[in-house]
Amino acid sequence: MISIQTSRLQLIPLDHEMLQIWSQSGRESLEKFLQLSPNSWEVEKFYQDETALALRDFWLPMTKKFPLEFTWYTNWEIILNSSSCSVGGIGLAGLPDNEGSTEIGYAIDQKFRGQGIATEAVKALADWAFLD
């Protein structure tokens, strides 16, 4: 399984199968599949809606269309190593354009904000993207 490690985090990109589990059976089933400790994300309705839309309209179709480059088109679970639970998600908007640019989006569980997790995850994913 592909993953990115930092001192506190592990980022795991969700392939099409994992996204289908999430879509069809919910986050609890995804957490079980990934062997994570359960953690119900506490995020604002805006992020809940954006995540559901991204799952249905971007991550699922794009990971199916680009199975070899799925890491550029999916959600990466942000796992806090100390508790072995997902504390958020991060992802790219696709392969870099002709200028080498793409976008990064993320959402962090409210219970884990203010700890530098997003900063650490963004740096790790950006470093990975520039090396790939």
N, C-alpha and C positions, 0 to 999 in steps of 0.2 A: 504494500500500500504506500502511495506517495504521501509524504508529510514534510512539513517544515518545523524544525525545532528551534526554540529560543530558550533562554534560561528558565522562563516560567511557563511558556506556552507550547502547544503543539497545534499546528494548523493542518487540517485534513480536508482535502478537496473531495466533494461528493460527486461520485460518478453517476451515470444515468440510473443505474439500479438503486443506488442509495436515495436519490431524489424521488424515485417512484415509491419507495417505502415511505418516505416522508409525506408525499402527496396522498397516497392511498390509505395509509395507516396512522399517520400523525408523528409528531416529534418523539413521543415516548417510544414508539417502535424503532425509530431511527437510532435513538440513544441505546436501546437494547442491542440493535444490530452492531453498533460501533463499540459495544461493551463499555459504555460510559455510565457514570453515576447519574441518576435522574436529576434534572434541573429544569423546572418550568420557567422559561424566560419571562421576565417582567419588562416589557417594552411598550411604549406608547402605541395607541391605535394606528397612528400614521405608519410606524415601522411594521406593525402586524400586517397592515394592508399592503405595504410595499413589498414585504417578503412573500406574501401569498401571490401577488401579481408577478413578481420575479420568478417564483417557482413555476407557476403555470405558463407564463408567456415568454420566458427567456431561458431559465436554467434547463428545464425539461426538454424543450425543442432543440436548443443549441447543443446540449450534451449528446443528444441522439444524432444530430446532424454532423457533429465534429467529435467523434469518440476518441480520436487520438490527441486532440487538443482540448479536451474537456476542461482541463484545469483553468483555461482562460475564460470559460463561460459558465462557471458554477459558483456555488457558495462553498466557502472553506469554513468548516467548523472551527471556532476558536476554543480550544480545550485548555483549561487551567490545570496544569500538571498536579498541583498540590491537592486538588479535590477530584480530579479525573472527571470533570463535568464540562459541558459546553456552556460558555458564558457569552456567546455571540456568534456572529457570522461576518465574513468579509469576502469580497470577490472583486473580480476585474470585469470590465465592460467588453471584453473580447481581446483578440490579438492586437498588438500595437498597430497604429496606422502608419502611413508612409513617413511621418515625422518621428515615429517611435513612441507615440503617446497612446495611452489608454486611461481609463478612469478606475478608481478604487472606491467602493462603497462599503459601508460596514454598519452594524448595529450591535450594541453591547447591552446585555441585561442590566437593568437599573441597579440591581444589587451589587454589581461589580464595577460600576463607573467610578471615576476619580482615582483609579489605581495605576494608570498608565498602560492598561491592557490594549486599548485601541492603538496608542502610539507604537507599542511594541509589535503588534500584529501588522500594522501598516508598513513599518520598516522592514519586517521579515518578508512580507509578500512583495514589496517593491524590490528588495534585494534579489529575491528569487526571480522576479520578472525580468530584471536587467541581466541576470546570468543565463536565463533560458535561451 
